[in-house]
Amino acid sequence: MKIYTTELISKVDDKYRKGEDVSRYDRIYFQNNIGVRKAGVLFAMSQKELEEYINCKLSFKYFANHYCKIRKEDGSIGTIQLYDFQKDSLDFMHDNRFTIFFTSRQVGITVVHAIYILWYLLFNNDKGVMSVANKTATSSEFLRKMKDIYKLLPFFLKQGVTSWNERFIEFENGSRIHTQGRSKEPAIGFNIDILYIQEFSRIPKNKELFNVFAPTVTAIKDSKIIIQSGPNGCDFFYELVRDSERPKEDPRKNAFETKRIYYYQVPGRDQNWVNEQIAMIGSESRFKEEYQLQFVTDIKEKTYTWTICNPSVGVIIGPKMNKDFTVLEIEAFADKGSVTSNVYCGPNIDLKTSVLDQSLSIGRDTKAHIYKQVSEGHWLMLDIEDLEGAPAQLTVAVKGYEMKK
């Protein structure tokens, strides 16, 4: 039986490109689908290829940064350039068993999931992935992205394929992925090691679907559930997100960890872009839901403002929340000089936690996007840490939304 090397593969590929006849012994692609390695093809790696294979097996980030490519609009092929939040998402997905990606539209999170799940299937034996979406077309598009990345991998990184269609892929290492539109039937003939659900909030009766799938997945050791969605009213998805973001010591916290990804994390999305999107989708309310991750159906926008004349160093306690409050943005202004300040929340001054990742240096106009839940009965607190230039007035506005009861 013929044993191939990268050099021999290149010669066969050259024949395919030129339209020349390829002998049956050199038909290395599944059903002549160029780029899809056929099962049973013997391949001898060079020492360098073996080292690279091991590097990819040990690190999904190495695999993503060095070998995951796309075909560009001009026909050229280039490595996928991930933004920082996309790289962080790979780590987040790998490090947590149950994850929610609460995302704005058009932030490129699907390609991150495609890279990770492809890596998982290629470098692990006998694993099963189930991909569910609100529409069959959505899950098929996800599988297409994964296929495109696979086809552009070097031959030595590919597993041979035994099945390859619009809804199912199986590799010769026994790992496979099945995709479908919404369904309450998880009986697909194999264990689900990763359950991946897209547009979860837009799946009708998503709670029923979750309750059917979850026990099947969680019963398997080291299995994962990955949920991706934007908001769609205060449904079961809202409950999952809310309870996942509670403090770890809160008995109401569920097993999920949530990563929020906003539109402005994609470079180039400035106020002009925002205005264009609002004009396109027809309303600011829809923009808040689709891009600012607000559950607009049952929320009330709220702003708490401190206006302090001749501020001094110290902590100002108040106001107290009479409903659960979600901080989305902090705007601050000092009439002259600068003020170093932070915002805290908690049941009292001894148990306060920071709302901001780091203190703000407040000048003429300062803004910070943040996400932090403040529980009913807790206080907001402004901590003025340092003053420069003797400002006569300091204004700090905490903006967000309050959940209706």
Stockholm file with secondary structure:
# STOCKHOLM 1.0

chainA/1-405         MKIYTTELISKVDDKYRKGEDVSRYDRIYFQNNIGVRKAGVLFAMSQKELEEYINCKLSFKYFANHYCKIRKEDGSIGTIQLYDFQKDSLDFMHDNRFTIFFTSRQVGITVVHAIYILWYLLFNNDKGVMSVANKTATSSEFLRKMKDIYKLLPFFLKQGVTSWNERFIEFENGSRIHTQGRSKEPAIGFNIDILYIQEFSRIPKNKELFNVFAPTVTAIKDSKIIIQSGPNGCDFFYELVRDSERPKEDPRKNAFETKRIYYYQVPGRDQNWVNEQIAMIGSESRFKEEYQLQFVTDIKEKTYTWTICNPSVGVIIGPKMNKDFTVLEIEAFADKGSVTSNVYCGPNIDLKTSVLDQSLSIGRDTKAHIYKQVSEGHWLMLDIEDLEGAPAQLTVAVKGYEMKK
#=GR chainA/1-405 SS CCEECHHHHHHHHHHHHHTCCCCGGGCCBGGGCTTCBBTTCEECCCHHHHHHHHHHHHCHHHHHHHHCEEECTTSCEEECCCCHHHHHHHHHHHHCSEEEEEECSSSCHHHHHHHHHHHHHHTSSSCEEEEECSSHHHHHHHHHHHHHHHHTSCGGGCCCEEEESSSEEEETTSCEEEEESSCSCCCSSSCCSEEEEESGGGSTTHHHHHHHHHHHHHTSTTCEEEEEECCCSSSHHHHHHHHHTSCTTCTTCCSCEEEEECGGGSTTCCHHHHHHHHHHHSCHHHHHHHTSCCCGGGEEEEEEEEEEESCCSEEEEEEECSSCEEEEEEEEEESSSEEEEEEEEESSGGGCEESSSSCEEECSSEEEEEEEEECTTCEEEEEEEEEESCCSEEEEEEEEEEECC
#=GC SS_cons         CCEECHHHHHHHHHHHHHTCCCCGGGCCBGGGCTTCBBTTCEECCCHHHHHHHHHHHHCHHHHHHHHCEEECTTSCEEECCCCHHHHHHHHHHHHCSEEEEEECSSSCHHHHHHHHHHHHHHTSSSCEEEEECSSHHHHHHHHHHHHHHHHTSCGGGCCCEEEESSSEEEETTSCEEEEESSCSCCCSSSCCSEEEEESGGGSTTHHHHHHHHHHHHHTSTTCEEEEEECCCSSSHHHHHHHHHTSCTTCTTCCSCEEEEECGGGSTTCCHHHHHHHHHHHSCHHHHHHHTSCCCGGGEEEEEEEEEEESCCSEEEEEEECSSCEEEEEEEEEESSSEEEEEEEEESSGGGCEESSSSCEEECSSEEEEEEEEECTTCEEEEEEEEEESCCSEEEEEEEEEEECC
//
